[in-house]
Amino acid sequence: MIKIHIKGSFLMTIAVVCTLGLVGCKNQREAGFQKILLYGKPQHVFIAGEGAPTVVFITGAGSDLEDFRRVQEEISKVTRTFSYDKPGIGKSEMVDESRTIENMTSELLTLLDKTGTTEKLLLVGHSLGGFVARDFVVKHPEKVIGMVLVDPGNEYLTERALLTFPEEDRGRLDSLIHTPDPTSSIGFQAEIASRRSWDGYMRKNDRIFSIPVVLIESARLNEEGLLTEEIIQIKQELNRNLESQFPKLKVITTTESGHFIQLDEPELVISAILELL
């Protein structure tokens, strides 16, 4: 609880409102679940553990912070951790801003700032979260000491993957990838609606950074046949090409997990984080 001793009823009211978490006041470092305002809409944040750096978990498209629950539980035993539901997903309310990578990066910085997360960060990004983590490093390199990328998205993968299918199937598959499911969460629908902007934006991020990066990739075929051996080979090639931007890149490959490695093999993600810590 924040205790502020000041005179004046107006200022006391502001202090009480901050204490109750009704506005997005800065520098609240309490552990546990919090509601932080973003564009005037409450966002769901979970902080656990103590120490530095803070390990920040960034989920993939449509996923809530529960995706990293097992991993965060273990890492919070050794340092401070931070996870959150992106707008319109889980327990976070939707905002009016489009789901571009740039907006998502800016929103993460705002949430970190409002929770008093001022120390160095170790970013852990899954899928779409890998894009946000990489963009965060470009925007705020002084804040980041390292990254763990969990089967991350790649800005060239969709284009190259579609070329492996017969020409008559490409339009249908492209539409499938970029069409929101009307039964999914409003946040997920908004993310997919903005998906076409992600690749072009990420291709502009070509600066070189010396931070250590561990990339954990899945090489398991999926039952639907959309993740073929050829596409897996393309994905692995693209993952290794990230070494041109992050020379201290280490790649770990698993065939035991699908895309959600943090759920199938949480120990792999936990070990990678501990290695960087």
Residue pairs with C-beta under 8 A, 6 or more apart in sequence:
1 19
2 15
2 18
2 19
2 25
2 28
3 19
4 11
4 12
4 15
4 18
6 12
6 15
17 23
17 25
18 25
18 28
21 28
21 34
21 35
21 36
23 37
24 36
24 37
24 38
24 114
25 114
26 113
26 114
26 116
27 114
27 115
27 116
28 34
28 114
28 115
28 116
29 47
29 115
29 116
29 117
30 47
31 47
31 48
31 49
31 50
32 46
32 47
32 48
33 44
33 45
33 46
34 44
34 45
34 46
34 47
34 115
35 42
35 43
35 44
35 45
36 42
36 43
36 45
36 111
36 114
36 115
37 43
37 114
38 87
38 92
38 95
38 107
38 110
38 111
39 95
39 96
39 97
41 87
41 92
41 93
41 94
41 95
42 92
42 93
43 84
43 85
43 87
43 92
43 93
43 111
44 64
44 65
44 84
44 85
44 90
44 91
44 92
45 82
45 83
45 84
45 85
45 111
45 115
46 65
46 72
46 82
46 83
46 84
47 80
47 81
47 82
47 115
48 72
48 73
48 76
48 80
48 81
49 75
49 76
49 77
49 78
49 79
49 80
49 81
50 79
50 80
51 78
51 79
51 80
52 79
52 80
52 119
52 120
53 79
53 80
53 119
53 120
53 121
53 122
53 145
53 277
54 79
54 80
54 81
54 82
54 112
54 117
54 119
54 120
54 121
54 122
55 72
55 75
55 79
55 80
55 81
55 82
55 121
55 122
55 124
55 273
55 277
56 81
56 82
56 83
56 108
56 112
56 117
56 121
56 122
56 123
56 124
57 65
57 67
57 68
57 71
57 72
57 81
57 82
57 83
57 84
57 124
57 129
58 108
58 123
58 124
58 125
58 126
58 129
58 130
58 132
58 133
59 65
59 67
59 68
59 83
59 85
59 86
59 89
59 126
59 127
59 128
59 129
60 67
60 126
60 127
60 128
60 129
60 153
60 259
60 260
61 127
61 128
61 188
61 191
61 192
61 195
62 89
62 184
62 185
62 187
62 188
62 191
62 192
63 89
63 126
63 127
64 85
64 89
64 90
64 91
65 72
65 83
65 84
65 85
65 90
66 90
67 126
67 260
67 262
67 263
68 83
68 124
68 126
68 262
70 262
70 263
70 266
71 124
71 262
71 266
71 269
71 270
71 273
72 81
72 83
74 266
74 270
75 81
75 270
75 273
75 274
78 274
78 277
79 277
80 117
80 119
82 112
82 115
82 117
84 92
84 108
84 111
85 91
85 92
86 92
86 104
86 107
86 187
86 191
87 93
87 94
87 95
87 97
87 99
87 107
87 187
87 190
88 94
88 95
88 185
88 186
88 187
88 188
88 189
88 190
89 185
89 187
89 188
90 185
92 187
94 186
94 187
94 190
95 107
97 103
97 107
98 190
98 193
98 194
98 197
99 187
99 190
99 191
99 193
99 194
100 194
100 197
100 198
100 201
101 131
101 132
101 135
101 197
101 198
101 201
101 202
102 135
102 201
104 132
104 135
105 132
105 135
105 136
105 139
108 132
108 136
109 136
109 139
109 140
112 121
120 143
120 144
120 145
121 143
121 144
121 145
122 144
122 145
122 146
122 147
122 148
122 273
122 276
122 277
123 133
123 136
123 137
123 144
123 146
123 147
123 148
124 133
124 147
124 148
124 150
124 269
124 273
125 131
125 132
125 133
125 134
125 147
125 148
125 149
125 150
125 152
126 150
126 151
126 152
126 260
126 261
126 262
127 150
127 151
127 152
127 153
127 259
128 153
128 191
128 198
129 150
129 152
130 149
130 150
130 151
130 152
130 153
131 152
131 153
131 155
131 198
131 202
133 147
133 149
133 152
134 147
134 149
134 152
134 202
134 205
134 245
135 201
135 202
135 205
136 143
136 144
137 144
137 147
137 209
137 211
138 205
138 207
141 209
141 211
144 211
145 211
145 276
146 211
146 212
146 213
146 214
146 276
147 211
147 212
147 213
147 214
147 246
148 213
148 214
148 215
148 216
148 269
148 272
148 273
148 276
149 213
149 214
149 215
149 216
150 216
150 261
150 262
150 269
151 216
151 217
151 218
151 257
151 259
151 260
151 261
152 215
152 239
153 198
154 235
154 238
154 239
155 198
155 199
155 200
155 201
155 202
155 203
156 199
156 203
156 238
157 231
157 234
157 235
157 238
158 177
158 199
159 199
160 234
160 238
161 231
161 234
161 235
162 170
162 173
162 174
163 170
164 228
164 230
164 231
164 234
165 173
173 226
177 195
178 192
178 195
178 196
179 192
180 188
180 189
180 190
180 192
180 193
181 188
181 189
181 192
182 189
205 245
206 245
207 245
208 244
208 245
208 246
208 247
209 245
209 246
210 247
210 248
211 246
211 248
212 248
212 250
212 276
213 242
213 246
213 248
213 249
213 250
214 250
214 251
214 252
214 272
214 275
214 276
215 239
215 242
215 249
215 250
215 251
215 252
216 251
216 252
216 253
216 254
216 261
216 268
216 269
216 272
217 235
217 236
217 239
217 251
217 252
217 253
217 254
218 254
218 255
218 257
218 258
218 259
218 261
219 232
219 236
219 253
219 254
219 255
220 227
220 254
220 255
220 256
220 257
220 258
221 227
221 228
221 229
221 232
222 258
236 251
236 253
239 251
240 249
240 251
242 249
243 249
252 268
252 272
254 261
254 265
254 268
256 264
256 265
257 264
257 265
257 268
258 264
261 268
261 269
262 269
